[in-house]
Amino acid sequence: MSTKGSPVEARRGAVDATGVRVAIVAARFHAEITDSLLAGAMAALHEHGASDAGIAVIRVPGAWELPQTAARVVATGKYDAVVTLGCVIRGETPHFDFVCQEASLGLGAVARDSAIPVLFGVLTTDDVIQARARAGAGRDNKGYEAAMAALEMIAVYRSLQAGS
């Protein structure tokens, strides 16, 4: 698995999550993988100063449900960012393509219409081996990476708001 180009190591410790409010919307499907992504996201937030009180974890059945839930989370106005986590593993039917496309397009639409960052932490892999490689411990965990991106984007949005 390539992590080439990922800014995670360069940004580790350089962002401050003190006082941030982040909603993590995580699919339950492929729980072994999504639970690990969630653990990675929580680790990133905690390592950078987020409190448990500032983190809401919302579980949904699968990746298909991520966009609609993220939209409702954004609408509450309670959070500084939404991190979405899921895993879709290719099977023998085109179902994979439909779910991946709708999760991606749906979350993209939510992100474009949102006043807060909405992060895409959905794995789309050919097999469980690839998924495990992206959900393992350490810097290669894509849940960790998505949470780090959320913290950076919160800072970007705040700086844009302060400049207006």
N, CA and C atoms as an extended XYZ file, in Angstrom:
492
Properties=species:S:1:pos:R:3:atomname:S:1:resname:S:1:resid:I:1 pbc="F F F"
N         0.842       -1.181        0.000 N   MET     1
C         0.000        0.000        0.000 CA  MET     1
C         0.882        1.238        0.000 C   MET     1
N         0.498        2.198       -0.787 N   SER     2
C         1.280        3.425       -0.867 CA  SER     2
C         0.714        4.496        0.057 C   SER     2
N         1.607        5.115        0.801 N   THR     3
C         1.225        6.293        1.578 CA  THR     3
C         1.972        7.502        1.034 C   THR     3
N         2.544        7.329       -0.161 N   LYS     4
C         3.291        8.397       -0.805 CA  LYS     4
C         2.384        9.615       -0.982 C   LYS     4
N         2.870       10.739       -0.557 N   GLY     5
C         2.087       11.968       -0.688 CA  GLY     5
C         1.217       12.288        0.515 C   GLY     5
N         1.068       11.357        1.442 N   SER     6
C         0.247       11.613        2.618 CA  SER     6
C         0.955       12.586        3.556 C   SER     6
N         0.262       13.628        3.991 N   PRO     7
C         0.886       14.608        4.891 CA  PRO     7
C         0.786       14.239        6.364 C   PRO     7
N         0.346       13.036        6.680 N   VAL     8
C         0.081       12.684        8.070 CA  VAL     8
C         1.303       12.878        8.950 C   VAL     8
N         2.432       12.342        8.580 N   GLU     9
C         3.614       12.459        9.429 CA  GLU     9
C         4.037       13.911        9.610 C   GLU     9
N         3.963       14.692        8.547 N   ALA    10
C         4.373       16.099        8.638 CA  ALA    10
C         3.425       16.907        9.516 C   ALA    10
N         2.157       16.531        9.563 N   ARG    11
C         1.155       17.280       10.324 CA  ARG    11
C         0.973       16.753       11.741 C   ARG    11
N         1.461       15.547       12.018 N   ARG    12
C         1.301       14.959       13.349 CA  ARG    12
C         1.909       15.894       14.383 C   ARG    12
N         1.114       16.287       15.376 N   GLY    13
C         1.560       17.186       16.423 CA  GLY    13
C         1.489       18.658       16.049 C   GLY    13
N         1.189       18.958       14.796 N   ALA    14
C         1.174       20.349       14.336 CA  ALA    14
C        -0.225       20.959       14.315 C   ALA    14
N        -1.220       20.176       14.659 N   VAL    15
C        -2.590       20.690       14.701 CA  VAL    15
C        -3.123       20.548       16.113 C   VAL    15
N        -4.039       21.426       16.467 N   ASP    16
C        -4.578       21.442       17.827 CA  ASP    16
C        -6.066       21.130       17.783 C   ASP    16
N        -6.451       20.071       18.468 N   ALA    17
C        -7.854       19.672       18.499 CA  ALA    17
C        -8.560       20.089       19.785 C   ALA    17
N        -7.899       20.901       20.583 N   THR    18
C        -8.505       21.343       21.835 CA  THR    18
C        -9.809       22.089       21.546 C   THR    18
N       -10.873       21.617       22.146 N   GLY    19
C       -12.164       22.281       22.006 CA  GLY    19
C       -12.922       21.993       20.726 C   GLY    19
N       -12.371       21.192       19.822 N   VAL    20
C       -13.109       20.911       18.589 CA  VAL    20
C       -14.229       19.915       18.851 C   VAL    20
N       -15.229       20.005       18.011 N   ARG    21
C       -16.372       19.085       18.067 CA  ARG    21
C       -16.431       18.360       16.729 C   ARG    21
N       -16.175       17.061       16.781 N   VAL    22
C       -16.123       16.254       15.565 CA  VAL    22
C       -17.118       15.112       15.672 C   VAL    22
N       -17.899       14.931       14.625 N   ALA    23
C       -18.776       13.766       14.522 CA  ALA    23
C       -18.099       12.759       13.609 C   ALA    23
N       -18.018       11.534       14.064 N   ILE    24
C       -17.502       10.445       13.243 CA  ILE    24
C       -18.686        9.553       12.902 C   ILE    24
N       -18.995        9.469       11.619 N   VAL    25
C       -20.067        8.600       11.156 CA  VAL    25
C       -19.391        7.364       10.572 C   VAL    25
N       -19.558        6.226       11.242 N   ALA    26
C       -18.847        5.006       10.872 CA  ALA    26
C       -19.830        3.885       10.550 C   ALA    26
N       -19.580        3.244        9.423 N   ALA    27
C       -20.396        2.093        9.019 CA  ALA    27
C       -20.069        0.895        9.905 C   ALA    27
N       -21.055        0.041       10.108 N   ARG    28
C       -20.845       -1.197       10.856 CA  ARG    28
C       -20.473       -2.358        9.935 C   ARG    28
N       -20.818       -2.271        8.664 N   PHE    29
C       -20.511       -3.348        7.727 CA  PHE    29
C       -18.996       -3.508        7.642 C   PHE    29
N       -18.514       -4.731        7.576 N   HIS    30
C       -17.081       -5.045        7.656 CA  HIS    30
C       -16.514       -4.474        8.962 C   HIS    30
N       -17.159       -4.863       10.061 N   ALA    31
C       -16.855       -4.300       11.381 CA  ALA    31
C       -15.386       -4.430       11.770 C   ALA    31
N       -14.737       -5.519       11.414 N   GLU    32
C       -13.317       -5.665       11.749 CA  GLU    32
C       -12.518       -4.481       11.196 C   GLU    32
N       -12.841       -4.078        9.994 N   ILE    33
C       -12.128       -2.992        9.329 CA  ILE    33
C       -12.608       -1.638        9.847 C   ILE    33
N       -13.913       -1.435        9.883 N   THR    34
C       -14.425       -0.115       10.274 CA  THR    34
C       -14.149        0.196       11.737 C   THR    34
N       -14.142       -0.813       12.587 N   ASP    35
C       -13.790       -0.575       13.992 CA  ASP    35
C       -12.335       -0.121       14.109 C   ASP    35
N       -11.477       -0.681       13.271 N   SER    36
C       -10.076       -0.276       13.275 CA  SER    36
C        -9.911        1.145       12.721 C   SER    36
N       -10.665        1.484       11.688 N   LEU    37
C       -10.642        2.856       11.170 CA  LEU    37
C       -11.109        3.832       12.251 C   LEU    37
N       -12.165        3.457       12.960 N   LEU    38
C       -12.678        4.294       14.039 CA  LEU    38
C       -11.629        4.459       15.143 C   LEU    38
N       -10.962        3.391       15.508 N   ALA    39
C        -9.912        3.477       16.526 CA  ALA    39
C        -8.794        4.416       16.063 C   ALA    39
N        -8.451        4.354       14.786 N   GLY    40
C        -7.430        5.251       14.255 CA  GLY    40
C        -7.859        6.703       14.312 C   GLY    40
N        -9.106        6.968       13.942 N   ALA    41
C        -9.624        8.339       13.986 CA  ALA    41
C        -9.647        8.866       15.413 C   ALA    41
N       -10.106        8.042       16.332 N   MET    42
C       -10.147        8.456       17.736 CA  MET    42
C        -8.734        8.735       18.259 C   MET    42
N        -7.782        7.888       17.882 N   ALA    43
C        -6.393        8.084       18.312 CA  ALA    43
C        -5.864        9.424       17.814 C   ALA    43
N        -6.108        9.750       16.569 N   ALA    44
C        -5.634       11.023       16.008 CA  ALA    44
C        -6.235       12.200       16.764 C   ALA    44
N        -7.531       12.145       17.008 N   LEU    45
C        -8.193       13.246       17.703 CA  LEU    45
C        -7.677       13.391       19.128 C   LEU    45
N        -7.575       12.279       19.844 N   HIS    46
C        -7.085       12.327       21.224 CA  HIS    46
C        -5.629       12.786       21.296 C   HIS    46
N        -4.792       12.295       20.386 N   GLU    47
C        -3.377       12.689       20.385 CA  GLU    47
C        -3.202       14.198       20.199 C   GLU    47
N        -4.183       14.826       19.598 N   HIS    48
C        -4.054       16.251       19.304 CA  HIS    48
C        -4.924       17.120       20.206 C   HIS    48
N        -5.455       16.534       21.279 N   GLY    49
C        -6.116       17.326       22.304 CA  GLY    49
C        -7.625       17.312       22.334 C   GLY    49
N        -8.264       16.544       21.476 N   ALA    50
C        -9.736       16.470       21.516 CA  ALA    50
C       -10.176       15.695       22.751 C   ALA    50
N       -11.280       16.126       23.326 N   SER    51
C       -11.826       15.423       24.485 CA  SER    51
C       -12.924       14.471       24.030 C   SER    51
N       -13.200       13.485       24.861 N   ASP    52
C       -14.299       12.570       24.542 CA  ASP    52
C       -15.617       13.322       24.391 C   ASP    52
N       -15.797       14.374       25.188 N   ALA    53
C       -17.032       15.159       25.113 CA  ALA    53
C       -17.171       15.869       23.773 C   ALA    53
N       -16.061       16.099       23.079 N   GLY    54
C       -16.096       16.784       21.799 CA  GLY    54
C       -16.217       15.860       20.608 C   GLY    54
N       -16.294       14.553       20.854 N   ILE    55
C       -16.360       13.568       19.772 CA  ILE    55
C       -17.657       12.784       19.881 C   ILE    55
N       -18.431       12.793       18.810 N   ALA    56
C       -19.644       11.979       18.745 CA  ALA    56
C       -19.419       10.881       17.716 C   ALA    56
N       -19.693        9.649       18.101 N   VAL    57
C       -19.590        8.526       17.176 CA  VAL    57
C       -21.001        8.068       16.843 C   VAL    57
N       -21.292        8.075       15.560 N   ILE    58
C       -22.608        7.683       15.069 CA  ILE    58
C       -22.410        6.497       14.147 C   ILE    58
N       -23.017        5.365       14.476 N   ARG    59
C       -22.851        4.157       13.667 CA  ARG    59
C       -24.049        4.009       12.729 C   ARG    59
N       -23.757        3.600       11.510 N   VAL    60
C       -24.783        3.354       10.493 CA  VAL    60
C       -24.547        1.960        9.911 C   VAL    60
N       -25.547        1.388        9.247 N   PRO    61
C       -25.381        0.022        8.741 CA  PRO    61
C       -24.211       -0.161        7.772 C   PRO    61
N       -24.081        0.723        6.780 N   GLY    62
C       -23.028        0.537        5.785 CA  GLY    62
C       -22.662        1.832        5.098 C   GLY    62
N       -21.834        1.731        4.064 N   ALA    63
C       -21.354        2.907        3.338 CA  ALA    63
C       -22.489        3.651        2.636 C   ALA    63
N       -23.495        2.939        2.203 N   TRP    64
C       -24.633        3.561        1.523 CA  TRP    64
C       -25.300        4.615        2.407 C   TRP    64
N       -25.334        4.377        3.697 N   GLU    65
C       -26.014        5.271        4.640 CA  GLU    65
C       -25.159        6.456        5.092 C   GLU    65
N       -23.903        6.490        4.729 N   LEU    66
C       -23.014        7.568        5.172 CA  LEU    66
C       -23.446        8.952        4.679 C   LEU    66
N       -23.746        9.140        3.384 N   PRO    67
C       -24.090       10.499        2.932 CA  PRO    67
C       -25.332       11.076        3.605 C   PRO    67
N       -26.382       10.277        3.692 N   GLN    68
C       -27.620       10.810        4.270 CA  GLN    68
C       -27.432       11.141        5.748 C   GLN    68
N       -26.651       10.344        6.445 N   THR    69
C       -26.404       10.618        7.853 CA  THR    69
C       -25.495       11.827        8.020 C   THR    69
N       -24.454       11.915        7.192 N   ALA    70
C       -23.552       13.072        7.259 CA  ALA    70
C       -24.322       14.369        7.019 C   ALA    70
N       -25.255       14.357        6.086 N   ALA    71
C       -26.048       15.556        5.808 CA  ALA    71
C       -26.859       15.968        7.033 C   ALA    71
N       -27.409       14.999        7.732 N   ARG    72
C       -28.200       15.319        8.918 CA  ARG    72
C       -27.318       15.786       10.077 C   ARG    72
N       -26.120       15.230       10.170 N   VAL    73
C       -25.182       15.678       11.200 CA  VAL    73
C       -24.795       17.132       10.943 C   VAL    73
N       -24.469       17.446        9.701 N   VAL    74
C       -24.119       18.827        9.347 CA  VAL    74
C       -25.256       19.765        9.717 C   VAL    74
N       -26.476       19.357        9.425 N   ALA    75
C       -27.651       20.206        9.656 CA  ALA    75
C       -27.875       20.522       11.131 C   ALA    75
N       -27.335       19.710       12.034 N   THR    76
C       -27.519       19.995       13.463 CA  THR    76
C       -26.792       21.261       13.886 C   THR    76
N       -25.721       21.620       13.186 N   GLY    77
C       -24.938       22.788       13.564 CA  GLY    77
C       -24.103       22.600       14.820 C   GLY    77
N       -23.966       21.369       15.293 N   LYS    78
C       -23.263       21.094       16.547 CA  LYS    78
C       -21.772       20.813       16.380 C   LYS    78
N       -21.318       20.605       15.152 N   TYR    79
C       -19.961       20.092       14.959 CA  TYR    79
C       -19.108       21.005       14.095 C   TYR    79
N       -17.790       20.869       14.270 N   ASP    80
C       -16.814       21.606       13.467 CA  ASP    80
C       -16.410       20.819       12.232 C   ASP    80
N       -16.623       19.507       12.235 N   ALA    81
C       -16.297       18.652       11.094 CA  ALA    81
C       -17.016       17.315       11.244 C   ALA    81
N       -17.165       16.639       10.118 N   VAL    82
C       -17.718       15.285       10.087 CA  VAL    82
C       -16.703       14.395        9.375 C   VAL    82
N       -16.342       13.302       10.024 N   VAL    83
C       -15.461       12.302        9.427 CA  VAL    83
C       -16.308       11.071        9.136 C   VAL    83
N       -16.309       10.627        7.881 N   THR    84
C       -17.069        9.436        7.525 CA  THR    84
C       -16.112        8.279        7.298 C   THR    84
N       -16.465        7.124        7.839 N   LEU    85
C       -15.618        5.935        7.744 CA  LEU    85
C       -16.442        4.737        7.286 C   LEU    85
N       -15.904        3.997        6.358 N   GLY    86
C       -16.582        2.805        5.879 CA  GLY    86
C       -15.626        1.936        5.088 C   GLY    86
N       -16.126        0.791        4.663 N   CYS    87
C       -15.318       -0.139        3.881 CA  CYS    87
C       -16.228       -0.902        2.934 C   CYS    87
N       -15.874       -0.851        1.652 N   VAL    88
C       -16.595       -1.619        0.641 CA  VAL    88
C       -15.552       -2.492       -0.047 C   VAL    88
N       -15.776       -3.800       -0.013 N   ILE    89
C       -14.836       -4.754       -0.606 CA  ILE    89
C       -15.497       -5.375       -1.839 C   ILE    89
N       -14.746       -5.369       -2.929 N   ARG    90
C       -15.267       -5.884       -4.205 CA  ARG    90
C       -15.726       -7.337       -4.049 C   ARG    90
N       -16.872       -7.617       -4.614 N   GLY    91
C       -17.393       -8.981       -4.628 CA  GLY    91
C       -17.540       -9.465       -6.060 C   GLY    91
N       -18.438      -10.386       -6.259 N   GLU    92
C       -18.624      -10.992       -7.575 CA  GLU    92
C       -19.681      -10.295       -8.422 C   GLU    92
N       -20.360       -9.302       -7.855 N   THR    93
C       -21.432       -8.624       -8.587 CA  THR    93
C       -21.128       -7.136       -8.683 C   THR    93
N       -21.858       -6.398       -9.503 N   PRO    94
C       -21.639       -4.958       -9.634 CA  PRO    94
C       -22.081       -4.140       -8.411 C   PRO    94
N       -22.609       -4.782       -7.397 N   HIS    95
C       -23.058       -4.093       -6.190 CA  HIS    95
C       -21.959       -3.171       -5.645 C   HIS    95
N       -20.720       -3.636       -5.655 N   PHE    96
C       -19.568       -2.855       -5.203 CA  PHE    96
C       -19.540       -1.498       -5.896 C   PHE    96
N       -19.676       -1.504       -7.219 N   ASP    97
C       -19.600       -0.269       -7.997 CA  ASP    97
C       -20.706        0.705       -7.617 C   ASP    97
N       -21.912        0.187       -7.439 N   PHE    98
C       -23.038        1.053       -7.096 CA  PHE    98
C       -22.858        1.679       -5.715 C   PHE    98
N       -22.470        0.885       -4.750 N   VAL    99
C       -22.299        1.405       -3.386 CA  VAL    99
C       -21.152        2.412       -3.337 C   VAL    99
N       -20.020        2.065       -3.948 N   CYS   100
C       -18.873        2.988       -3.940 CA  CYS   100
C       -19.223        4.311       -4.607 C   CYS   100
N       -19.882        4.220       -5.759 N   GLN   101
C       -20.210        5.444       -6.487 CA  GLN   101
C       -21.161        6.326       -5.693 C   GLN   101
N       -22.184        5.749       -5.123 N   GLU   102
C       -23.156        6.553       -4.380 CA  GLU   102
C       -22.570        7.102       -3.083 C   GLU   102
N       -21.722        6.317       -2.411 N   ALA   103
C       -21.077        6.831       -1.199 CA  ALA   103
C       -20.188        8.016       -1.558 C   ALA   103
N       -19.407        7.862       -2.609 N   SER   104
C       -18.497        8.921       -3.025 CA  SER   104
C       -19.236       10.157       -3.519 C   SER   104
N       -20.160        9.968       -4.436 N   LEU   105
C       -20.907       11.115       -4.965 CA  LEU   105
C       -21.766       11.769       -3.888 C   LEU   105
N       -22.384       10.946       -3.051 N   GLY   106
C       -23.232       11.481       -1.994 CA  GLY   106
C       -22.448       12.296       -0.985 C   GLY   106
N       -21.306       11.773       -0.561 N   LEU   107
C       -20.487       12.518        0.402 CA  LEU   107
C       -19.883       13.756       -0.236 C   LEU   107
N       -19.551       13.669       -1.518 N   GLY   108
C       -19.056       14.856       -2.219 CA  GLY   108
C       -20.102       15.952       -2.257 C   GLY   108
N       -21.342       15.570       -2.510 N   ALA   109
C       -22.431       16.551       -2.545 CA  ALA   109
C       -22.644       17.175       -1.172 C   ALA   109
N       -22.608       16.350       -0.128 N   VAL   110
C       -22.761       16.875        1.233 CA  VAL   110
C       -21.624       17.845        1.545 C   VAL   110
N       -20.407       17.463        1.193 N   ALA   111
C       -19.241       18.312        1.479 CA  ALA   111
C       -19.345       19.653        0.763 C   ALA   111
N       -19.752       19.634       -0.499 N   ARG   112
C       -19.854       20.890       -1.254 CA  ARG   112
C       -20.916       21.822       -0.692 C   ARG   112
N       -21.982       21.260       -0.152 N   ASP   113
C       -23.085       22.071        0.374 CA  ASP   113
C       -22.917       22.441        1.839 C   ASP   113
N       -21.871       21.932        2.476 N   SER   114
C       -21.707       22.093        3.910 CA  SER   114
C       -20.854       23.303        4.268 C   SER   114
N       -21.170       23.899        5.398 N   ALA   115
C       -20.358       24.998        5.927 CA  ALA   115
C       -19.203       24.485        6.774 C   ALA   115
N       -19.142       23.175        6.976 N   ILE   116
C       -18.054       22.562        7.744 CA  ILE   116
C       -17.407       21.471        6.893 C   ILE   116
N       -16.175       21.086        7.209 N   PRO   117
C       -15.521       20.018        6.461 CA  PRO   117
C       -16.231       18.671        6.653 C   PRO   117
N       -16.373       17.948        5.561 N   VAL   118
C       -16.897       16.583        5.569 CA  VAL   118
C       -15.825       15.719        4.910 C   VAL   118
N       -15.247       14.790        5.680 N   LEU   119
C       -14.111       14.009        5.219 CA  LEU   119
C       -14.521       12.615        4.791 C   LEU   119
N       -13.863       12.139        3.744 N   PHE   120
C       -14.135       10.840        3.136 CA  PHE   120
C       -13.093        9.833        3.595 C   PHE   120
N       -13.480        8.952        4.491 N   GLY   121
C       -12.593        7.896        4.973 CA  GLY   121
C       -13.175        6.531        4.652 C   GLY   121
N       -13.612        6.371        3.411 N   VAL   122
C       -14.234        5.121        2.984 CA  VAL   122
C       -13.232        4.323        2.151 C   VAL   122
N       -12.911        3.141        2.608 N   LEU   123
C       -12.031        2.263        1.851 CA  LEU   123
C       -12.826        1.576        0.749 C   LEU   123
N       -12.255        1.499       -0.419 N   THR   124
C       -12.852        0.764       -1.544 CA  THR   124
C       -11.749       -0.148       -2.071 C   THR   124
N       -11.788       -1.407       -1.657 N   THR   125
C       -10.679       -2.311       -1.933 CA  THR   125
C       -11.142       -3.540       -2.706 C   THR   125
N       -10.170       -4.208       -3.305 N   ASP   126
C       -10.471       -5.431       -4.052 CA  ASP   126
C       -10.653       -6.638       -3.145 C   ASP   126
N       -10.005       -6.599       -1.965 N   ASP   127
C       -10.107       -7.746       -1.063 CA  ASP   127
C        -9.859       -7.312        0.372 C   ASP   127
N       -10.083       -8.229        1.288 N   VAL   128
C        -9.941       -7.926        2.711 CA  VAL   128
C        -8.482       -7.667        3.083 C   VAL   128
N        -7.558       -8.256        2.361 N   ILE   129
C        -6.132       -8.025        2.645 CA  ILE   129
C        -5.786       -6.558        2.421 C   ILE   129
N        -6.265       -5.981        1.332 N   GLN   130
C        -6.037       -4.559        1.067 CA  GLN   130
C        -6.710       -3.699        2.139 C   GLN   130
N        -7.911       -4.078        2.533 N   ALA   131
C        -8.631       -3.313        3.555 CA  ALA   131
C        -7.878       -3.335        4.881 C   ALA   131
N        -7.405       -4.516        5.277 N   ARG   132
C        -6.657       -4.618        6.540 CA  ARG   132
C        -5.387       -3.785        6.500 C   ARG   132
N        -4.730       -3.738        5.354 N   ALA   133
C        -3.499       -2.951        5.228 CA  ALA   133
C        -3.769       -1.467        5.434 C   ALA   133
N        -4.956       -1.010        5.079 N   ARG   134
C        -5.313        0.401        5.192 CA  ARG   134
C        -5.971        0.737        6.531 C   ARG   134
N        -6.260       -0.289        7.316 N   ALA   135
C        -6.923       -0.082        8.606 CA  ALA   135
C        -6.067       -0.576        9.766 C   ALA   135
N        -4.802       -0.806        9.517 N   GLY   136
C        -3.923       -1.307       10.567 CA  GLY   136
C        -3.509       -0.223       11.537 C   GLY   136
N        -2.634       -0.590       12.433 N   ALA   137
C        -2.149        0.353       13.441 CA  ALA   137
C        -1.150        1.324       12.821 C   ALA   137
N        -1.076        2.501       13.409 N   GLY   138
C        -0.055        3.459       13.004 CA  GLY   138
C        -0.470        4.413       11.915 C   GLY   138
N         0.544        4.987       11.278 N   ARG   139
C         0.326        6.077       10.334 CA  ARG   139
C        -0.403        5.654        9.063 C   ARG   139
N        -0.438        4.377        8.766 N   ASP   140
C        -1.104        3.922        7.551 CA  ASP   140
C        -2.607        3.721        7.729 C   ASP   140
N        -3.120        3.945        8.927 N   ASN   141
C        -4.547        3.790        9.176 CA  ASN   141
C        -5.291        4.964        8.544 C   ASN   141
N        -6.186        4.653        7.620 N   LYS   142
C        -6.890        5.709        6.891 CA  LYS   142
C        -7.928        6.431        7.751 C   LYS   142
N        -8.353        5.835        8.854 N   GLY   143
C        -9.201        6.549        9.807 CA  GLY   143
C        -8.413        7.640       10.507 C   GLY   143
N        -7.187        7.314       10.888 N   TYR   144
C        -6.283        8.294       11.484 CA  TYR   144
C        -6.066        9.439       10.494 C   TYR   144
N        -5.788        9.074        9.250 N   GLU   145
C        -5.533       10.074        8.217 CA  GLU   145
C        -6.749       10.978        7.989 C   GLU   145
N        -7.943       10.414        7.963 N   ALA   146
C        -9.153       11.217        7.760 CA  ALA   146
C        -9.376       12.180        8.923 C   ALA   146
N        -9.127       11.725       10.149 N   ALA   147
C        -9.287       12.607       11.309 CA  ALA   147
C        -8.249       13.724       11.288 C   ALA   147
N        -7.033       13.410       10.897 N   MET   148
C        -6.003       14.444       10.775 CA  MET   148
C        -6.411       15.475        9.721 C   MET   148
N        -6.952       15.012        8.606 N   ALA   149
C        -7.413       15.936        7.569 CA  ALA   149
C        -8.543       16.806        8.099 C   ALA   149
N        -9.411       16.232        8.927 N   ALA   150
C       -10.501       17.013        9.519 CA  ALA   150
C        -9.946       18.141       10.381 C   ALA   150
N        -8.963       17.834       11.205 N   LEU   151
C        -8.373       18.867       12.063 CA  LEU   151
C        -7.718       19.969       11.238 C   LEU   151
N        -7.031       19.580       10.197 N   GLU   152
C        -6.413       20.584        9.338 CA  GLU   152
C        -7.463       21.440        8.637 C   GLU   152
N        -8.532       20.803        8.172 N   MET   153
C        -9.584       21.550        7.482 CA  MET   153
C       -10.358       22.464        8.425 C   MET   153
N       -10.532       22.057        9.673 N   ILE   154
C       -11.160       22.950       10.654 CA  ILE   154
C       -10.335       24.228       10.753 C   ILE   154
N        -9.019       24.067       10.831 N   ALA   155
C        -8.138       25.243       10.918 CA  ALA   155
C        -8.238       26.094        9.653 C   ALA   155
N        -8.310       25.461        8.497 N   VAL   156
C        -8.442       26.196        7.234 CA  VAL   156
C        -9.748       26.979        7.214 C   VAL   156
N       -10.853       26.323        7.552 N   TYR   157
C       -12.154       27.011        7.545 CA  TYR   157
C       -12.155       28.172        8.535 C   TYR   157
N       -11.576       27.962        9.717 N   ARG   158
C       -11.528       29.029       10.712 CA  ARG   158
C       -10.694       30.209       10.224 C   ARG   158
N        -9.581       29.939        9.563 N   SER   159
C        -8.756       31.037        9.055 CA  SER   159
C        -9.471       31.790        7.943 C   SER   159
N       -10.220       31.074        7.120 N   LEU   160
C       -10.993       31.749        6.073 CA  LEU   160
C       -12.086       32.631        6.679 C   LEU   160
N       -12.730       32.117        7.715 N   GLN   161
C       -13.781       32.891        8.379 CA  GLN   161
C       -13.195       34.122        9.071 C   GLN   161
N       -12.037       33.980        9.697 N   ALA   162
C       -11.400       35.099       10.388 CA  ALA   162
C       -10.954       36.179        9.413 C   ALA   162
N       -10.624       35.752        8.199 N   GLY   163
C       -10.155       36.714        7.189 CA  GLY   163
C       -11.256       37.466        6.510 C   GLY   163
N       -12.489       37.077        6.709 N   SER   164
C       -13.600       37.767        6.015 CA  SER   164
C       -14.155       38.924        6.788 C   SER   164
